[in-house]
């Protein structure tokens, strides 16, 4: 905020210096924007806090990372201003100051105070569906230690409802009751055990919590995402590292009136059906039905150069824990494309790379004979770059699949006798891979 004022003053000063030599009729067409009276008055209110020994302390993570934020906390249609400060050397140095317009003037209405060294993240959540938002604050207490506090601000009185340690937390809507809930995730690095705890707030202001186990061996949370499972039930999907470079997925949802990890094998203590140890890839909604699908890689026969390629089966889960195969893909992460494979190809193909001239990379699909060896090549998919990519995409029996500003993807059917393949099928089943699919750990 102060920087904005300084920049505007500097621009104004520069204009005054130049006005003597550049004054023309065009001057009337330009005018410096005037700061509103409300903005200046708010800046004055914030400056009064800063002058008392405070410094800005923006949240370090999450969606809300600005040192000064605006949010309608009391449901009256007017957003309050929430500012985050550190008061070094005091007993409770971390302070969140909330300003509200009272009689046309920004006035400090309340403060939330916390211990620790910083603010990890903040969320604004209406947990009891009363139109008033609770404030969920993650306080940084030290190296790797965070505490979540959830505050009610009814009548602008600060009342702490929840105080617990966490690895990550997220807002969710799992229990089908009005209002949002908070899902707290905890991983224990020494024992490699973890749990999820679901917090809800009743209409009477009572906090209710339920827990579920996470996969044993989970080392670090990679992604936490809200989704639905088959049938439309709300869920939260967690992806964690396991065994150094692998990934395991846990799906948390509401089942029989409580929080459940529907992928967890209770005997093994881990979601066995979602582990991918040799090929780290994230979940995604592969068929665009609103459900995040879990990938399971399967190695294809080794190539002559010793490279292992994979097909990926994508599974969607029901709230019961049963799963359904959505589709199978060959996913080329190097060239950023994937192909949904027909069911008739399952267990009957091999893949190899044959890079051609500069700016031309080729993936060749081969059918397998009865002994599992290569029979014949039946399909080539080309990734073409460079100035002459359009000409190369149209030549020698090739046809275009998709293109970007700098790349054309093309294909050539080499044989129709081995496995069913048509131009129409290839175009319909071909798609782009985006960077968020992969972890970078493969």
Order of alpha helices (4+ residues) and beta strands (2+ residues): alpha-alpha-beta-beta-beta-beta-beta-beta-beta-beta-beta-beta-beta-beta-beta-beta-beta-beta-beta-beta-beta-beta-beta-beta-beta-beta-alpha-beta-beta-alpha-beta
